[in-house]
Amino acid sequence: MRGWLSSWRFLFSRRWILFFLTVIVLAYGTWWLGEWQFGRLHDRRESNAIIEANEHQDPVPVADVLAPGDPVAKTEEYTVVEATGTYDVADSLLVRYRTRDGEPGADVVVPLVTGDGTVLVVDRGWVKTDDPRFDPAQDAPAPPEGEVTITAWVRADGEGDSTNVSDGGMRAISSTAVGKAIDKTVYGGFVELLSEDPAPADTLEPPEAPDLGEGPHFFYGLQWWFFGVLALGGFSYLAYDERKHGPRGERHRPAPAPDDAPVA
């Protein structure tokens, strides 16, 4: 027993202790990254469940879900709401760089002024265009004139510099930025149009269905854990190899075989 233990004494050398600590840090890091990916998978599944529960419900009045200045709650994403008002076509905006099937285009945002004057930011749909001079108020299919009743999906505001409104457009929708640009009181969040009554003469491409996939998080999590197991397995193999054969730099190398060929 004592001899068996002595054969592993090299593990207490400075070199092996540092090696072991490095492997432990690496294994912990891969475990944490795996847990992070599985946490994201859990969040994605939770979000998908909310969307699936909301997107096929009967419409509810927009004021039951949204309020001026209030952000959209996570549980309200893709709730179907109904609103009645008049489109303010003059304040139409573009959401630029929205490609579909490789085709360049933009989303057309038109404010809907409801009965009490509060504006609902409506993404009416997608139009194919690569013209930087495209004017949504003049060039996009026109919404119905007069009073219109819409149904739409509730969406949370975008964040960051991409929401800044400049030259009549932005790269992501924020009700706060749109409200400032058109100088009107707006509901928090925005909506993606599903239907209009009366129907317009010409329509835009409807919003894309929500992505209910789970993404690569499960496989990424397994991959990180595999790297951790690989690190521990590699350490164990190298330790066994040194115990059996000694340090690699001190191992006896057999002499080269003599050359039997006669020397001229």
N, C-alpha and C positions, 0 to 999 in steps of 0.2 A: 504494500500500500504506500509505504514511504517512497519507494522507488518510482511508483506511478506518479505520485505528486511531484516529485523532484523533476520529472520529465516535462512538467508544465511550468516550471519556475520562470522560464523566459517570459511568460506573460506579464510578470511583474516588473519587467525592465521598462525604462523610460520610453523607449521606442514603441513597445506594444501598448503601454497605457495610453499614450497619445493617440495611437491608431484606434484603440478601442473607444476612446472618448469621441473621436471624429466620427466613427461609425454610429455611435449612439445619437449624436446630434443629427447626423444625416437621416437615420431611421425615424427619429422623432419628427423631423421636418417633413418627411414623406407621409408619415401617419397623419400629421396635421393637415397637409394639403389634401390627402384623401378624404378626411373628415369634412373639409371645406367644400369639396366637390359634392359629397353626398348631402351636405346641408343645402347647397344650391339646388340639387335635385329635389329635395323635400319642398323647398320654396316654390320650385317650378310646378310640382304636382299640386301644391296647395293653390297656386294661382290659376292653374288649369281648371281645377274643380270649381273655383269661383266663377270663371268665365263660362264654363259649361252650364252652371246653374242659372246664370244671369241672361245669357244671350238669346234664349228662346222663351223667356217670360213675356207675358202681356205687357204692353207699354204702360208706364206710369207717368204722371205729370212731371215735367222737368223740375219744377220747384220742390218736389218731394225728395229729389236727389241732390240737386245742385243749388248753391247759393253764392251770391257775389262775394268774392274774396276768399272763399273756402276751397281748399284743395280737395281733389277727388279721393275719397277713401279707397283703400285697396279692395274692400268688399263690394265696391260700386262699379268697378271696371266692367264694361260691356253690359251694364244694365240698359235695357231698352226704355227710352223716354219719349214722351210726346210733347210737342210745343207748337203753339200757334202764334204767328206774327207776320211781319212784312220784311222781306229781304232788303237790305241796304246795299244795293249793287255797286253804288259809287265807292264804297269802302272795301271792295273785294281785294283779296290778297292772294299771293301764290306761295305754295310750299315747294321750293325748287329742288331739283336733283332727285326726283322720285321716279326711278326707272321701273319698268315692268316688262318681263320677258326680254330684257336687253334693250328695250326701246326707251329713249329719253322722254321725260314728261314732268308734270307738276300736278300737285293737288290744288284745287280751287277752293279757297275759304271765303265764304260770304256771311257777314253778320246778319242774324235774324233778330229784329227788334220786336220783342214780345209786348203784350198788352200793357204792362206796367212800365215800359220803357227800358227794362233790363235787356241787354243784348246777349244772345246765345251765339257762341262762335261755332259755325257749322262748316265742317269739311264736306263739301258737296260731292267730291269725287275726283277722279284722275283724268287728265287730258294729255294726249300725246303732243309734245312740242319740244323743239330745241331752239326756238327763237328767243333770244334774250330780250327782245322788245315786246314779247307777248303780254297783252293787257287783259287781265281776267275780266274786267268790267266790260270790255268791248269784244274780245276775241273768243271767250269761252262760251259754251252753250248757256243761254240765259235761264235763270230760275223763273218760276211762275210769278206773274205780276199780282199785286194786291195781297190780300190775306191768304196765307198758306198754312196748312197743318203738316208737320213733319214727324216722322219717327226716326230715331237714331240711336247709335251706340254711344254710351258715355266713355270718354277716354281721359286719362290723366295728362296734365300739362307736361310738355318737355322741359328740359333744364339746360342751363349753360348758355354759352354765346350763340349756339345755333338757333336760339329762339328770338334773337334780336331782329326787329323789323327794319329793313332798309330797302329803299327804292321799290316799295310795294311787295316785298317778299321776305321770306325767311326759310330756314332749313328744317325747323321743327316748330310745332305750334305750342304757344303758351298764351293762355287767356290774359294773363297779366300784361304781357308785351303787346298783344293785340289791342287790349283796352286802352293802353297808353297811346298806341299809334293812331287809333280812331277817336280818342278822347270821349269814350263812352263807358258807362258802368256795365260790366260783363259778369256773367256767371263764371264761377271757377271751373276749370277744366274746359274741354270742348267736346263736340260730338261728331261722329261719322254718320253721314246720311244713309238711311235705309229706304225711305219712301217719302213722297210729297203728294199732297192733295190740295189743289188740283195738280195733275202731273204736268211737267214741262213739255214743250214741243220737242226739245232735243235733250238728251241726257248725257251726263258724264259717266265714266266707268265707275261702278260702285266700289265701296271699300273692300279690300281683301279680307277674307275670313281670318280670324285670329289663329296664330300658330299654336296648336295644342301639343306639339311634340315635346319630348322631355330633354332634347339636346344630348350632348355627349358626356354629361356629368357622371353618369354611372360608370362608363368605361374609363374616363379620366381618373375617377376615384380608385378603381381597381388598379389602374396603371401606376399611380403613385404608391399604393400599398405594395405592389409587386417590386418596385424599386427598393422599398425598405427591406422587404424579405431578401432581395438579392444582395443588399449591402451586408446584412447579418450573415447570410449564407456564405458570402465571399470571405468575410472575416473568419468564420469557423473553418473554412477550407484551408485558408492560408496558415491559420494556427496549427491545424492538424498536420499540414505539410511540413512546417518547421519542426514540430515535435518529432516527426518520423525521420526527416532527412537532415535536420539542422538548418542553421541560417543559410540562405541562398548564396551569400557571398563567401561562405566558408566551406562549401561542400567540395568534396574531393572529386576532381575531374579525372577520368581514366586517361592514361597516356595514349597518344595516337598509335595506331597499329604500325609496326615497322614496314617499311617499303621493301617488298621482296624482289622488286625489279633490280637487275644488276646495274651497277654504276659503270658507265663507259669510261 
